[in-house]
Amino acid sequence: MDWSKMIEPSREELMVELARGEAAHYADRPITVSVRDPDHLLGRRPRLAFKRRGRTPATVFRSFLIDEKGRGRFYGWTPVQLEAMALVADQATANESSKVEPSIKIRRLSLVEIAILIALRRTWIFLQIIRLFLAGNTKGASFRFVRQCDALSAPRYRDWIAAQALAEQSELLDNPLGWPRRPLVLVTLEDGDAAAVAETRASLHAQTLRDFQEAAPGDIAQIQECGEAINDRLWIRLPAGMRLAPKALERLVRPFSFSADVAVVYSDEDCIDVRGRRTDPFFKPAWNEPLASTGWLPLEGALIRLAHVPKNLRLQGATTAEIVLAVAQARMGTILHLPRVMLHRGPSCRRLRASKAPVQPRRDRPAVSVIIPTRDRADLLEACLKGLFEKTAPANLDVIVIDNDSAEPAALALFSRYEQPGLIRRIPLPGAFNFSRACNMGVNVARHDLILLLNNDVEPLGPDWLEHLAGELDDPAVGAAGNLLLFPDGFVQHGGVTLGAGTVARHSFHFLHPEHGGDRGLLRQRRDMSAVTGACLLTRKGLWHRLGGMDEQNLTVAFNDVDYCLKVRDAGLRIIWTPRAAMLHRESVSRGADDTPQKLQRFAQEERAMHERWRDILKTDPYYNPNLSLIAEDAVLDAYPRDLAPRAAD
């Protein structure tokens, strides 16, 4: 086995091959790998490399932690086309001088063993899985069971902190004395309990970067009014009780030094309890204006360039969030997110919940061309059409049904019933199902500029869903919009799309219940996303044609919606997801599962096409934090974070 192709060619890492020649025995199964490595030859954050036959990428990685005594255990579900396995050392924390070989054992686990582990360690989620199963949603129960198997390797936060701190010691940070600019940081400590203010000030004086000075709010306002040397002045306002990590200012200031376009840098954060323990980490997305507007995205402790603050904004009367939003709306510069925990909230400085109602754009009586690909299944299509014509607020609808060789009498009768009065237009699409071609055909004959792609198994849950979706497109900066889709049992089918999850992309909060937690309140928040599903996607006809529509050759069934959304984002436009347009989705009931050899081969080809086109972007979804797992469910810690460089939303 040529393992040199399994990892980045520029890196030389210790790799230990596992189960040589027996990988098929472990394919598509839950496994555990136990490690005893007292000298830390493998480091604290080793990764398991799974080489897959005929898939792209050929190798996927899973990570876990080894404790300070050299003990570690991995749990996870292996890929279906497993060809080989290896354990990859963590260079940042490995003891390269060690001569003691680690002890590594691997074995398959039974479903009973995994179920017991999940029940003991993740009891609340296990009960949700049981509820899915009892409701007859076996697909959802299976999906979450596998994801929870992968989540068993997620580290405890205190162990994760220790491992990342050790890894940071090997980082080669450049000396601030060599930076192109040396901006001065003005620090305003907000009023509060004297002890809390003292804690904040103590963390300030422990900074590795010394180019700062305290400044009262009045001083900041005067500097802004004078404008003297303002481009070299940065401002951070710290609530009493908020503490800075020792390298916080150094890491936050660095982007400003290298780019005059940087206007704001904010970071991740956690809390410190009364015993001094770090808890409740908040791993944030890159800049997301709707989330900042409601307060869901906390911005206290953000570093701001005073020169990029609008002149008409009174700083003394504005919150940090209001200042950053003003910078964003005036397009005064780039807002960066540093995905590192640089802020610690003490007991007197707790994080506030989102308190402002989200903006809800709405357009009355929208003119929309609705494109519905279908084949037979009159029961599904009839419910979909009734939803459009009987359960949707008044709209100028141009409904185009793309008929893929329907032959059942009930379907043909349904077509006739809606065609005769001119409610729908039916366009024949003979041959193998090709979702991309169906959508392109529909757009070509659409009468309106607003185009809605709609699956035949989607139904409205309320009358104003289309008005809310259409309202999102009133903003010329928005190129596409999607919505909350729920299964009939109330669990989430679509809460947006996370790039890189499942190697290409996966629905966010898939099979979670909106009322059961686990989403940090995001399922109630209108927000920017990298992609939304084509099961209900609103866009513009002119934009569709400008971007070339959907790829009929390489993405016939899967990922064509993600590909289109990425083209929209690449054109500089936003994608908005809204919960106000919630609908019911039975999810590909009429198409079936991708489980035959032919379908699996087609899926592998579509997976390869996406990685050839968008490889780097799929690894770095700006709206998903690189400290979180792309394998387990949303918001599960990853032992080995991805790229931690400051990042913009576009």
N, C-alpha and C positions, 0 to 999 in steps of 0.2 A: 504494500500500500504506500503510495506516494503522499506522505503527509505534508510535504512542503507547500502544496497548493491549498491546504486547508486554512491557512491564516495569511495575513498580509505579508507579501514577499519581503518588505523592508524590515520585518521584525524577526529576531531570532529568539525563540522561546522554547523552554524545556517542555517537551511533550511526552507523555507516557501513554502508549497504546493500551487499550483495554479490550479484553475478550477477543484476542486475536483470532480471526477466522470464525468467530461465533456470533457475530453481530446480529445475524438473522434470528437467532434465538431470543434476542431482546427487543426486536422490532415491534413497534406499536403496543408497548406494554409499560406498565409502571415499574420503575426500577429504583433501587437505592444503591448508592456508592458510598462506602465508609472509608475514611482516610485517617491514618495515624502518621503524622509527620512532625515529630517533636523538634526537629532542626529547621523546620519551615523551608525546606527545599522548594516546595510548591507555592510558598507565599501564603498570604491570608485570604486572597480572593481568587482561587483557581476557577477555571472554566472547563466545562465538559464540551468537547467538540463532537458533534454528530454529523458524519458524512452521509449524504442522502443520494441515492441513485436516481439519476435523471431529473433532478430538481434544481431550481435556482432560487437562492444561492445554494451551491453544492453542500456547504457546511453551515450549520447553525450552532449557536453557542448558548449554554445555560451556565449560570454562575451560582456559587454558594460560598459560605465563609468557613474558614478554619480558625478555631479559637487560639488563644495565646499558648495553650498547652499542646497544640498541634492536632487537635481532634476536629473532624468535620464530617458532615453527612449530607449527601445530596438526595433529594427525592424528585422524581419527574416522570413524565410520560414521553416515551421515545418516539421519533418519527416513524411513519409507516415504511418508507423505503430505506430503512437504515442499512448502511453498507459497512460502516466502521465507527469506532469510538476512540477518543483519546482525551486525556486530562492535560490541560494546558496550564503551566505555571503562571502566576501573577508576578511579572518582572518587577513591578514597583515595590513589592513587599517580600520578594523571595530572598532567601539566604543562599546566595550563589556559592559560598565557600563550604556549604554542608557536604559531607561525604556519606551521610546516612540516608539510604534509600527509604522513601516512605512506604508504608504498608497500605495497600489499596485492595478493597474487596467489593465486588459487584454481584448483585443478585436480583432476580425478578421478584416482584411483590404480587400477592394475590389481591383481587378486588376487595376482599374482606379486610385485609390488612390496611389498605389505603383508606377504606371507608372508616375504619376505627380511628386511624390517625387524624383524618379530617374532622370526625365527630368530636375528638378530644381537644384538638388544637384550634379548630375554627367552627365551634359549635353552632353559632348563629347562622353562618352560611350553610352548614350542613343541613340545618332545618329548612332553609329555603330550597335546597336541592330536593329534599324529601317532598316539600310542597309542590314543586314543579312536577315531580314524578307522579304524585297522587292526582294532580290535575290532568294527567294524560300527556303532559309536555315532556315526553321522553327525550326528545332532541335537546331541549334546554337543560334537562337534568344531566344528560351525558356530557354536554358541553361544559357546564359548570363543574362537574365532577373532575373532568380532566384538568381544567384550569386550576382547581383547588389542589390537585395532586402536584402541579407545578409550583403552586404557591407555598407548599410545605417547606421549600428551601429558602423562602424569604427570611432574611435575618431580622432579629430584634433590633430596634432602633439604636439602643446603646452599643450593641456589638457592631453595627454598621458604622457608627460614629468612630469607634476605635480603629476599625479597618481603614476607613477613608483617611483618618488622621495619619496613620502609618504610611499610606500610599502618598500623601501630600509631601511627606518628608523627602521623597526622592524626586519631586518636581524641581526642575531647573527654572527658577524665576529670574527674570532679568532685573538688573539693578535700576531702581528709579532714577539714579543719577544719570543714566544713559538714555532716559526717555526724551523724545523730541520736545515735549513741553513739560513744565512742572507747575501745574495749576495749584492754586491755594484753595483748600477746603475750609469753608466757613461753616461752623457747627453751631446750631441753635438748640439748646437744651430746654425743652418745654417745662413749664412749672408742674409741680407735683409734690408728692411726699419727699421730704428731705433725704431720707434713706435711699429712696428709689433714684433720685437725681444723683446722689453720690455714687450709686452703682453704675449708672450710665457714664458719669464722668470718669470713673476708674477704668472702665473699658476703653474709653477714648484715649486715655493717657497710656494705655498698654499697646497702642497701635504700632505696627512695624513702620508705617509711613508717618513721618512727623510733620508733613507740610499741611498743618491745619491750625486754626485758631477759633476760639469761641466768639460768637457774635450774637447780639440781641436782635430780636425781630426788627426793631427800629433801624438798626445798623444796616440790615439787609435791604430794607426798603430804600434807605438813603443811597446805598451803592447802586441799586437798580435805577434810581432816578438820575443819578449823576452819569452813569454809564462809563465811568473811568476804569480802564483796564478790566472791563467786565468779562471779557472773553476768557480770562484766566482765573475766573472766580467760580468755584463750585459751591453748592449749598446743600447741606443735609440737615434735616430737622428731626431730632430724636425725642420721642415721648419719654417721660420720666419712667425709668424701669426697663427701657429697651437697652440691651447691651450689644456691643459690636464684637464679633470674633476678632482675634488679634490681627489678622491680615485683611480685615474687611475693607478699610480705606484703600490699602494698596491694590486690592483686586478691583474695587469699584472705580478708582480713579484711572487706572491704566487705560481703558478704552478712550477716555477723554483726551489723554495725552497723545494718542496716536491718530485721532480723527477729530477734526473741528466740527464734523457734522453730528457727533453724538450729543444728544440733548439731555437724556435721562438714562440712568442705569439703576435697576432695582434687583434684589436678590431673593433667594428662598429664606425661610425663617423657621424657628421652632420656639418652644416655650421652656422656661425653667420653673420647676415646681418649688414648693417651700423647702424641700430638702436639697435643692441645688441640682436636681437631676433634669437633664434635657429630655423633653417629651413633645408629642403632638407636632411633628414636622409638617410644614406646609410647602410642598413642592409645586411651584407656580408654572403657569404657561408663559410663553413669550407674549409680548404686548397684545392684549385683547380688550379693545375699547369698551364693548358692551359689559364685560365683567368688571372693569374698573368703574364704570358708570353706576353700577348697583352697589358697589362696595364689596363684591365677592372677592375681587383681587385686591388685597391690602397693599398699600404703597407707602406706608410709614417707613422711614429709613431709606427712601430712594434718594439718590444723589442727582442733583439738578444743575445744569449749566445756566447761570443767571442770564447770560446773553440770549438764550433761547426762550426765555419767559416773555409772553406778550406784554408790551409796555402798559396796556390799559388794565392789567390785572393787579389788584391790590393784594400784595403778598400777606400782609398782616391779618387780613380777614379771610384768607382762603386756606382750606386744608391741603395737605400734600397731594391727595388724589385730585382735587380740583385744579391744582397747578399743573399736574402732569396731563390731565385731560385737556386743559387749555393749550398746552404745548402740542399735544397730538392733533387737536382740531385745527390749530393754526399751521400745522405742518412745518414746525420750526426746526425740526431735526429728527434724528433717529432715536427711538426708545429701545434700549437693550435690556435683556434679562440675563442675569448671571445665575446659572443654575447651581449655586453653592449656598449652603446655609451660613450666611454671614450675620444674621440678626437673631438675637435671643430675647424673647419677651419674658420679663420677670413676672411674678405673681400680681404686681400692681399694674401691669400693662398688657392686659389680655386682648386677644384679637376680637374685633367686633364682627358679628354676622352681617351678611348682606342685608341692608336695611332699605334701600331705595328700590322702588318698583322699576322693573326694566322698561325701557322704551319699547312700545309696541306699534311699529309702522303698520298702516292699514290703508288699503285702497278700495273704495266702494265700487261696485259693479265692474270688476276688472274684465277686460277682453282677453281671453286666454284660449289658445289652441291646446287641446289635451290629446296626447298620443298614447294609445293603449295597445301594446302588443298582446295577442291572445291566440290560443288554439283550443277549440272545444270548450269544456267546462262552463257551460251556460250558467250554472248556479253562481259561480264566482263573478263572471262578467255582469250578470244581471244585478247583483248586489252593488257592484262598482258603478254601473250606469244609474241605478236608482239613487245612489249616493250623490252623484253629480247633478241629476235633474230634479230630485225631490228633497234632498237633505242639505243642499248647499245654498247659501245666500245668493240672491240674484246676481247673475254674471252673464256676460256675453260669451257663451261657450261655443267653440268649434271643436267637436269631438271626432277624432280620427282613430278608427279601430284598424290596426294592422293585423289581418287575419292570416295566420300561419297554417294553412291547409286544414281548417276545421271541417269535420265531416259528420259529426253527430247531429241528428235531426233537431234536437233541442237548441243547439247553438245556431244552426241555420235559421230556425224559426225566430230566435231572439234577434238576429241580425235584421231580418225582414221587418220585425215589429218596430225597430228603432230607425231603420233606413227609410221606410215609406213616408213617415211624416218629416223627414229631413233632420232628425235629431243627431244622427251620426253619419259619417262617411266611412265606408269599408274599403280598405286597400288590400288586395291580395298579396301575400308574400309566400310563394311556393318554396318547397325544399326544406333543408335542415334549418332548425331554429337559429336565428342570428339576431340577437337583441340590438346590436349596433346598427345593422342594416335596417331593421324595423324602425328604429328611432330616426335614422337619416331619411328614410322614405317619408315618414310622417312630417318631419320638419320641412321637407321640400314642398309639400302641398299645404302647409299651414297658412291660415289666413291672417293670423294675428302675430304681433311681434313677441308677445309673451308665450313661451312654450313650456308646457307641463308634461314631463314624462311620468306616466302613472302605470303601475302594475295592475293587472286585472284582478288581483286579490287584495286590493286596498279600498277601504271604505271610510267615509268621514265619521267622526265622533261628535261633531258639532257643526253648525251652519257657517261659521265665519272663518274656517280654515284657509280658504282660497284668498279671502281678502287680506289675511295676515301675510300669507306667502307673497302675494302680489305687492303688498306694501313694502316688502324688503327690496324689491327691484326698483322702487322709486328713487333709491339712492344710486346715482350713476357709478359709484365706486364698487357696487355689489354686482357680481356677474352671475351668481347662482344662489339659490336658497333651498334648504331642505327642512324637514320637520321631525317631530317626535312620532315614532311609529310604535304601536303596542300590539302584542299578541292578544288574541281573544281572552286569554286568562289574566290580562293586565300587566304581564311582564314586558320588559322593553325589548323590542326587536331592533330599533335603530335610535341611538342617541347621538348620532354623528359618526364619523369614521376616524380611526386612529391609524396613521401611516406606520408601516413597519411591523405592526402587530400581526402575528401569523405569517411572517416573512414579507407580505405585500401590504395588506391593510385588513382591518377587522372593525366591525361595528363596535362603537363605544358602549359600555354598560349593557352588553348583550345578555339577555335573560335575567337582568336584575329587576327588582320591583321598585317603582318610583317612590313608594312609601316606606321601603324597608332599609333605607340608608345605603352606604357604600359608594355613593356618587358625590359626596361633599356638597350636595345641593345643586350640582350642575344640571340635573335634569329639569330644573325649574328656571334655568338661566338661558336667555337668548345669548348667543355667543358666536364668535368667529371660529371656523373650522377649516381644516385643510381639504376636506372632501365630505360629501353627503351621498347617500344612496340614490341610485337611479330609479328606485321604486316610487319615489315621489320627489322630483327635482324640477324646480322652476328656473328657467333661464331665458335668454333672448334669442330670437331667430337670427338677427344680424350677427350677434356674437358667435353663435353656433357655426354659421357659415365662415366667419372670419378665422375661426380656430380649426376648421376642417371637420367639425362634427365628431362622431365616434369612429373608431378604427374597426372597419368591417372585416379586415383581413386577419389581424392578429389578436383581436379581443372580441370574439363573437358572442361570448356569454358572460364571462367573469371579468371584473376590474375595468370594464369600459366606462363606467360612471366615475370611478376614481381617476382614470386617465383623463377624462374630460375636465374634471374639477382641477386637476393639476395643470392642465393647459389654461384654464381660467385664471388660476393663481399666477402662472408664469406670465400671463398678459398684464399682471399688475392689479387684478381685480380681487375682491373679497368673496368668500363663501360664508353665508350666514345660516346657522341652524336655529330654529325657534320651537319652543314647546307649545306655543299658543295655537299652532295649526295641527294639533295631535290627530292622528288617524289610526285606524285598525289595519293591521297587515298580517295576512296569513302566511307570508314568507315562502314564495316559490312553491306553493302547493301544486300548481298546475305544471311546473317544470320538473319537479322531482329532485332527487339527490344526485350529487356528482360521485357515484360509487361504482360505475362500470369501468372496465379497462379503457374503453374509448373516451369516456368522460374524464377519467383521471389523466390520460395522455393529453387531452385538450387543455385541461386545467394547468398542467405542467408547462405547456407551450405558452399559455397566457401569462403565467407567472414569470417565465423567462423574458417575454416581451416587455413586461413592466419593469423588470430590473435592468434590462438593456437601455430602457428609455429614461428611467427615473431613479437609478440606483442610489445616488447620494441623497436625494430628497426623501426617499423612503426611509432612510436611516435617521432623519432629523426632523420629525414632525414638530413644528414650532409650538403647537398647542398641546404637546404632551411632554412631560418633564423627563430628561434623560436619566434621572436617578430612579425612575420607575420601570418596572418590568414590561417588556413587550410580549412575554410568553404567558405569564399568569394573568389574572384579571387586572382591570384598571386599578391604579393607586397602590400596587403591591411593590415594596422596595426591591430593587435589584442590587445584588451584592457587588456587581462590577458595573458602575455607571458608564454611560456612553460619553459622547463629546460634552465636556463641561465648559467650553468656551462661551463667552458672552454671545447672545444670539438675538437677532431681530425677528419680527413676525414675517418679513418678506425679504 
